[in-house]
Amino acid sequence: MRWRTMPRGARIAVIGAASAALLAAAGLVAWRVLGPAEVVTPARKAYPEPVIPAPGPIGALISAPLILDDRIRVFADERQVWADAPPDVKYERSALWSLRRWPAQLIGVVTVGGADPVVVSSWSDGALVGTDPRTGEVAWQVAAEPLGDEYAGRRTGAATLYQPPGLFTADGAVVVAGPQHVTAYDPATGGQRWQVAAPAASCRGADLTATGQYLVHDTCAGTVRRVDTASGRALPDLGSGITAVDPVSCVVGHSRCPGVRLTGRSGVQGFLLDGADALPSPALSAAGTVLTGGTAASAPDPSAVTRLDGRDPRTGEHRWTWQPPAGSTTPPPRILATGPDRILLLAPDQTLIAISAESGKELSRTSLVLSFEPTTPYTIAETNTSGRYLVLVRTVPGIPPTAPDADYYWSPRPVLLAAS
């Protein structure tokens, strides 16, 4: 029957049915696009073997990586955490695996390596997700306190990976320091280990973890509260009249820091954080002193090192002295970072110098200049080390962090990946 010859009632019924079908289809599309979703893209390749790089520049990346066990690189974006491999390629590669969530935004990421590795991501809806980096599958997911409202990693994701707010790792625990509670989770299962009340927001200063403890500056009491990360029991407070807390040589962000400097009424005091202990360490009290491989290394001027001294952090006993080679024309370097067994210095001409923490001997000296990049100077906004790997996030000198990304970052690929 032709449309024009159909009874009016039949035509109305057909139009109604078609309209209902179109509305249903539109609703389905809207739900798929806008509705809550979690998309897991697992790995289709075997977990890569570790890659130990040779000293020198490796490449320039758009995004900043966390390198896990020398095997994979983990990246962050507004609604996604993903990985690629191997870690020593000069550009990003196709994702090995990824986790994408909507409409939540990514707040922070930490990694735990070893025999049972996990990548833990914190989201704006409070979800805490543990991803098995070997497969890309979600190993566990729990409801935790939200640690932020929106993604703060900008173009590179560096702040989300290198300074994740309220998210820490310690020996055998992932610690979430939320607005109301400080909670420790088992990194293998996501099970809650313990929970204690957090200091009031108005009294809460810098916080950090060491191998076996969580520390937080109570600004109202002027002291540093400590919690044993294995049991959740309170440990003796540190200091009185404390006005500033300076974590020393943390592995990532404020996680697994081997030492801390406290400024208070009695001046500056250094402490060696060993398990649940906090041992006085005069060798750590000088500004700019770093701690790695059981050695505290300091220079009269950390920004222009002409002499670097290594000392026992417990006794202060002098162990070694490093000085630039006689007749060296390299401008004085600055203390940049530490690796597991070395101190890294960076000269103004982008020469990277690695010094053995055990002996003070120079391990390597390499230029970080990539032949295909501009030679204009840059400022380093973020630094991260993992094993032999070094990541530098480069920005334009004199440009404030509030500037748009296009003006703030040194180049379209502002992340320098190198090795020491």
DOGU-322439 format. One record per residue (C-alpha): residue number from 1; residue in three letters; y, z, x. Coordinates in steps of 0.5 Angstrom, whole numbers. Example, Ala and Ser with C-alpha at 12.3 -4.5 7.8 and 13.67 -1.06 7.14 Angstrom:
BEGIN
<1, ALA, <-9, 16, 25>> <2, SER, <-2, 14, 27>> 
This chain:
BEGIN
<1, MET, <0, 0, 0>> <2, ARG, <7, -2, 3>> <3, TRP, <12, 3, 4>> <4, ARG, <17, 0, -1>> <5, THR, <12, 0, -7>> <6, MET, <9, 7, -6>> <7, PRO, <12, 12, -11>> <8, ARG, <18, 16, -9>> <9, GLY, <13, 23, -9>> <10, ALA, <8, 20, -4>> <11, ARG, <14, 18, 0>> <12, ILE, <17, 25, 1>> <13, ALA, <10, 28, 2>> <14, VAL, <9, 23, 8>> <15, ILE, <16, 24, 11>> <16, GLY, <15, 32, 10>> <17, ALA, <8, 31, 14>> <18, ALA, <11, 27, 19>> <19, SER, <17, 32, 20>> <20, ALA, <12, 38, 20>> <21, ALA, <8, 34, 26>> <22, LEU, <14, 32, 30>> <23, LEU, <16, 40, 29>> <24, ALA, <10, 42, 32>> <25, ALA, <9, 37, 37>> <26, ALA, <16, 39, 40>> <27, GLY, <15, 47, 39>> <28, LEU, <8, 46, 43>> <29, VAL, <13, 42, 49>> <30, ALA, <18, 48, 48>> <31, TRP, <13, 53, 49>> <32, ARG, <9, 49, 55>> <33, VAL, <16, 48, 58>> <34, LEU, <20, 55, 57>> <35, GLY, <14, 60, 55>> <36, PRO, <12, 65, 60>> <37, ALA, <7, 62, 65>> <38, GLU, <3, 63, 71>> <39, VAL, <0, 57, 75>> <40, VAL, <-4, 58, 81>> <41, THR, <-6, 53, 85>> <42, PRO, <-12, 55, 90>> <43, ALA, <-13, 52, 97>> <44, ARG, <-18, 46, 97>> <45, LYS, <-19, 47, 105>> <46, ALA, <-22, 52, 109>> <47, TYR, <-18, 58, 111>> <48, PRO, <-15, 55, 118>> <49, GLU, <-17, 58, 125>> <50, PRO, <-11, 62, 129>> <51, VAL, <-7, 58, 133>> <52, ILE, <-3, 61, 139>> <53, PRO, <3, 57, 141>> <54, ALA, <6, 55, 148>> <55, PRO, <13, 58, 149>> <56, GLY, <19, 54, 147>> <57, PRO, <21, 51, 141>> <58, ILE, <16, 48, 135>> <59, GLY, <21, 45, 130>> <60, ALA, <26, 46, 125>> <61, LEU, <24, 48, 118>> <62, ILE, <28, 48, 111>> <63, SER, <25, 55, 109>> <64, ALA, <23, 61, 113>> <65, PRO, <16, 63, 114>> <66, LEU, <12, 69, 114>> <67, ILE, <6, 68, 119>> <68, LEU, <0, 71, 118>> <69, ASP, <-5, 72, 123>> <70, ASP, <-3, 66, 127>> <71, ARG, <-7, 62, 121>> <72, ILE, <-2, 60, 116>> <73, ARG, <6, 60, 114>> <74, VAL, <8, 64, 107>> <75, PHE, <14, 61, 104>> <76, ALA, <19, 64, 98>> <77, ASP, <23, 60, 93>> <78, GLU, <26, 63, 86>> <79, ARG, <19, 62, 82>> <80, GLN, <14, 61, 87>> <81, VAL, <10, 64, 93>> <82, TRP, <6, 59, 97>> <83, ALA, <3, 57, 104>> <84, ASP, <2, 52, 109>> <85, ALA, <-2, 51, 115>> <86, PRO, <-3, 50, 121>> <87, PRO, <3, 55, 123>> <88, ASP, <5, 51, 129>> <89, VAL, <7, 44, 126>> <90, LYS, <15, 42, 126>> <91, TYR, <16, 41, 119>> <92, GLU, <13, 44, 112>> <93, ARG, <7, 41, 110>> <94, SER, <4, 40, 103>> <95, ALA, <2, 47, 100>> <96, LEU, <-5, 50, 102>> <97, TRP, <-4, 54, 96>> <98, SER, <1, 57, 91>> <99, LEU, <3, 62, 86>> <100, ARG, <8, 60, 81>> <101, ARG, <11, 64, 75>> <102, TRP, <16, 63, 69>> <103, PRO, <21, 66, 67>> <104, ALA, <20, 72, 72>> <105, GLN, <24, 71, 79>> <106, LEU, <21, 73, 86>> <107, ILE, <24, 79, 89>> <108, GLY, <20, 80, 95>> <109, VAL, <14, 79, 99>> <110, VAL, <10, 82, 104>> <111, THR, <3, 81, 108>> <112, VAL, <-3, 85, 110>> <113, GLY, <-7, 82, 116>> <114, GLY, <-14, 83, 119>> <115, ALA, <-21, 83, 116>> <116, ASP, <-18, 83, 108>> <117, PRO, <-12, 80, 108>> <118, VAL, <-7, 79, 102>> <119, VAL, <0, 77, 100>> <120, VAL, <3, 81, 96>> <121, SER, <9, 79, 91>> <122, SER, <14, 83, 87>> <123, TRP, <17, 80, 81>> <124, SER, <23, 81, 77>> <125, ASP, <19, 83, 71>> <126, GLY, <15, 88, 75>> <127, ALA, <9, 85, 76>> <128, LEU, <6, 86, 83>> <129, VAL, <1, 81, 85>> <130, GLY, <-4, 81, 91>> <131, THR, <-6, 74, 93>> <132, ASP, <-12, 72, 97>> <133, PRO, <-9, 68, 103>> <134, ARG, <-16, 65, 104>> <135, THR, <-17, 62, 98>> <136, GLY, <-10, 62, 94>> <137, GLU, <-13, 66, 88>> <138, VAL, <-10, 72, 85>> <139, ALA, <-14, 78, 88>> <140, TRP, <-11, 83, 83>> <141, GLN, <-4, 84, 79>> <142, VAL, <-1, 91, 77>> <143, ALA, <5, 93, 73>> <144, ALA, <10, 96, 78>> <145, GLU, <17, 98, 77>> <146, PRO, <22, 92, 78>> <147, LEU, <25, 92, 85>> <148, GLY, <31, 87, 83>> <149, ASP, <33, 82, 77>> <150, GLU, <34, 76, 81>> <151, TYR, <32, 72, 87>> <152, ALA, <36, 73, 93>> <153, GLY, <33, 69, 98>> <154, ARG, <38, 63, 98>> <155, ARG, <36, 56, 100>> <156, THR, <31, 59, 106>> <157, GLY, <28, 65, 102>> <158, ALA, <29, 69, 109>> <159, ALA, <32, 75, 105>> <160, THR, <26, 75, 100>> <161, LEU, <21, 75, 106>> <162, TYR, <25, 79, 112>> <163, GLN, <28, 84, 108>> <164, PRO, <24, 85, 101>> <165, PRO, <28, 90, 97>> <166, GLY, <24, 97, 96>> <167, LEU, <17, 93, 98>> <168, PHE, <14, 96, 105>> <169, THR, <7, 96, 108>> <170, ALA, <4, 102, 112>> <171, ASP, <-3, 103, 115>> <172, GLY, <-7, 101, 109>> <173, ALA, <-2, 101, 104>> <174, VAL, <3, 97, 100>> <175, VAL, <9, 102, 98>> <176, VAL, <14, 100, 92>> <177, ALA, <20, 104, 92>> <178, GLY, <23, 103, 85>> <179, PRO, <29, 106, 82>> <180, GLN, <24, 112, 79>> <181, HIS, <18, 113, 84>> <182, VAL, <15, 111, 90>> <183, THR, <8, 109, 89>> <184, ALA, <3, 107, 94>> <185, TYR, <-2, 101, 92>> <186, ASP, <-9, 99, 96>> <187, PRO, <-8, 92, 99>> <188, ALA, <-15, 90, 97>> <189, THR, <-15, 92, 90>> <190, GLY, <-8, 94, 87>> <191, GLY, <-11, 101, 86>> <192, GLN, <-5, 106, 86>> <193, ARG, <-6, 111, 91>> <194, TRP, <-1, 116, 90>> <195, GLN, <6, 117, 87>> <196, VAL, <12, 121, 88>> <197, ALA, <19, 122, 85>> <198, ALA, <24, 117, 88>> <199, PRO, <31, 120, 90>> <200, ALA, <37, 119, 85>> <201, ALA, <40, 113, 86>> <202, SER, <47, 116, 88>> <203, CYS, <43, 120, 94>> <204, ARG, <39, 114, 96>> <205, GLY, <40, 111, 103>> <206, ALA, <36, 107, 108>> <207, ASP, <29, 107, 107>> <208, LEU, <23, 105, 112>> <209, THR, <16, 106, 113>> <210, ALA, <12, 107, 120>> <211, THR, <4, 107, 121>> <212, GLY, <3, 113, 117>> <213, GLN, <9, 115, 113>> <214, TYR, <15, 113, 109>> <215, LEU, <22, 115, 110>> <216, VAL, <28, 115, 106>> <217, HIS, <35, 118, 107>> <218, ASP, <37, 123, 102>> <219, THR, <45, 122, 103>> <220, CYS, <47, 128, 98>> <221, ALA, <42, 133, 102>> <222, GLY, <44, 130, 109>> <223, THR, <37, 129, 111>> <224, VAL, <31, 124, 112>> <225, ARG, <25, 126, 107>> <226, ARG, <18, 124, 109>> <227, VAL, <12, 122, 105>> <228, ASP, <5, 121, 109>> <229, THR, <3, 114, 106>> <230, ALA, <-5, 116, 106>> <231, SER, <-4, 122, 102>> <232, GLY, <3, 122, 99>> <233, ARG, <4, 129, 101>> <234, ALA, <11, 131, 103>> <235, LEU, <12, 132, 111>> <236, PRO, <17, 136, 114>> <237, ASP, <24, 133, 113>> <238, LEU, <28, 130, 119>> <239, GLY, <35, 132, 121>> <240, SER, <41, 136, 118>> <241, GLY, <48, 133, 116>> <242, ILE, <45, 126, 117>> <243, THR, <50, 120, 116>> <244, ALA, <46, 114, 118>> <245, VAL, <39, 112, 119>> <246, ASP, <37, 106, 124>> <247, PRO, <30, 103, 124>> <248, VAL, <28, 101, 131>> <249, SER, <24, 95, 132>> <250, CYS, <20, 94, 125>> <251, VAL, <15, 89, 125>> <252, VAL, <18, 86, 118>> <253, GLY, <24, 88, 115>> <254, HIS, <24, 96, 115>> <255, SER, <16, 96, 115>> <256, ARG, <12, 99, 120>> <257, CYS, <18, 101, 125>> <258, PRO, <15, 105, 131>> <259, GLY, <22, 109, 132>> <260, VAL, <28, 111, 128>> <261, ARG, <35, 113, 130>> <262, LEU, <39, 118, 126>> <263, THR, <46, 120, 127>> <264, GLY, <49, 127, 125>> <265, ARG, <53, 133, 126>> <266, SER, <49, 133, 133>> <267, GLY, <50, 126, 135>> <268, VAL, <45, 121, 135>> <269, GLN, <37, 123, 136>> <270, GLY, <32, 118, 137>> <271, PHE, <25, 119, 134>> <272, LEU, <18, 116, 136>> <273, LEU, <14, 115, 129>> <274, ASP, <7, 116, 131>> <275, GLY, <2, 117, 125>> <276, ALA, <5, 122, 121>> <277, ASP, <9, 125, 127>> <278, ALA, <16, 124, 128>> <279, LEU, <17, 126, 136>> <280, PRO, <24, 127, 139>> <281, SER, <25, 121, 144>> <282, PRO, <32, 121, 148>> <283, ALA, <30, 114, 150>> <284, LEU, <31, 112, 143>> <285, SER, <38, 115, 142>> <286, ALA, <42, 109, 146>> <287, ALA, <44, 104, 141>> <288, GLY, <41, 97, 142>> <289, THR, <34, 101, 145>> <290, VAL, <28, 97, 143>> <291, LEU, <21, 100, 142>> <292, THR, <15, 96, 143>> <293, GLY, <8, 96, 147>> <294, GLY, <9, 104, 148>> <295, THR, <16, 102, 152>> <296, ALA, <23, 104, 150>> <297, ALA, <27, 98, 153>> <298, SER, <35, 99, 154>> <299, ALA, <41, 96, 157>> <300, PRO, <48, 98, 159>> <301, ASP, <50, 93, 154>> <302, PRO, <45, 90, 149>> <303, SER, <50, 84, 148>> <304, ALA, <50, 82, 155>> <305, VAL, <44, 84, 159>> <306, THR, <45, 84, 167>> <307, ARG, <40, 90, 167>> <308, LEU, <34, 92, 163>> <309, ASP, <30, 99, 164>> <310, GLY, <24, 101, 161>> <311, ARG, <22, 108, 160>> <312, ASP, <17, 112, 157>> <313, PRO, <19, 114, 150>> <314, ARG, <16, 121, 150>> <315, THR, <18, 123, 156>> <316, GLY, <24, 118, 158>> <317, GLU, <20, 117, 165>> <318, HIS, <23, 111, 168>> <319, ARG, <18, 105, 169>> <320, TRP, <21, 99, 171>> <321, THR, <27, 95, 171>> <322, TRP, <29, 87, 170>> <323, GLN, <35, 84, 172>> <324, PRO, <36, 76, 172>> <325, PRO, <34, 72, 178>> <326, ALA, <38, 72, 184>> <327, GLY, <43, 66, 184>> <328, SER, <41, 65, 176>> <329, THR, <47, 61, 173>> <330, THR, <44, 63, 166>> <331, PRO, <49, 67, 162>> <332, PRO, <47, 74, 161>> <333, PRO, <43, 74, 155>> <334, ARG, <43, 79, 149>> <335, ILE, <37, 83, 146>> <336, LEU, <34, 79, 141>> <337, ALA, <28, 82, 138>> <338, THR, <21, 85, 140>> <339, GLY, <14, 82, 140>> <340, PRO, <7, 86, 140>> <341, ASP, <8, 87, 148>> <342, ARG, <14, 84, 150>> <343, ILE, <22, 84, 149>> <344, LEU, <26, 78, 147>> <345, LEU, <32, 76, 150>> <346, LEU, <37, 70, 148>> <347, ALA, <42, 67, 153>> <348, PRO, <48, 64, 150>> <349, ASP, <46, 57, 152>> <350, GLN, <39, 58, 148>> <351, THR, <35, 60, 153>> <352, LEU, <29, 65, 151>> <353, ILE, <27, 70, 156>> <354, ALA, <20, 74, 155>> <355, ILE, <20, 81, 159>> <356, SER, <13, 84, 159>> <357, ALA, <14, 91, 156>> <358, GLU, <8, 94, 160>> <359, SER, <11, 92, 167>> <360, GLY, <18, 89, 166>> <361, LYS, <16, 82, 169>> <362, GLU, <19, 76, 166>> <363, LEU, <13, 72, 162>> <364, SER, <17, 66, 160>> <365, ARG, <24, 63, 160>> <366, THR, <25, 57, 156>> <367, SER, <30, 53, 152>> <368, LEU, <30, 53, 145>> <369, VAL, <34, 47, 144>> <370, LEU, <31, 41, 140>> <371, SER, <33, 34, 143>> <372, PHE, <34, 31, 136>> <373, GLU, <39, 37, 133>> <374, PRO, <46, 38, 134>> <375, THR, <49, 41, 140>> <376, THR, <54, 45, 136>> <377, PRO, <54, 53, 137>> <378, TYR, <51, 57, 131>> <379, THR, <50, 64, 129>> <380, ILE, <43, 68, 128>> <381, ALA, <43, 71, 121>> <382, GLU, <36, 73, 121>> <383, THR, <30, 74, 126>> <384, ASN, <23, 75, 125>> <385, THR, <17, 75, 130>> <386, SER, <10, 75, 129>> <387, GLY, <5, 75, 135>> <388, ARG, <8, 69, 139>> <389, TYR, <12, 66, 134>> <390, LEU, <19, 67, 133>> <391, VAL, <24, 65, 127>> <392, LEU, <31, 64, 127>> <393, VAL, <35, 63, 121>> <394, ARG, <42, 59, 124>> <395, THR, <48, 59, 120>> <396, VAL, <55, 57, 122>> <397, PRO, <60, 61, 126>> <398, GLY, <65, 65, 122>> <399, ILE, <63, 63, 115>> <400, PRO, <62, 69, 111>> <401, PRO, <55, 70, 107>> <402, THR, <58, 69, 101>> <403, ALA, <60, 62, 102>> <404, PRO, <56, 56, 99>> <405, ASP, <49, 54, 102>> <406, ALA, <52, 48, 104>> <407, ASP, <57, 51, 108>> <408, TYR, <54, 57, 110>> <409, TYR, <47, 54, 114>> <410, TRP, <48, 51, 120>> <411, SER, <44, 44, 118>> <412, PRO, <40, 42, 113>> <413, ARG, <34, 45, 117>> <414, PRO, <37, 51, 119>> <415, VAL, <30, 55, 121>> <416, LEU, <28, 54, 128>> <417, LEU, <21, 56, 129>> <418, ALA, <19, 57, 136>> <419, ALA, <14, 61, 141>> <420, SER, <15, 66, 147>> 
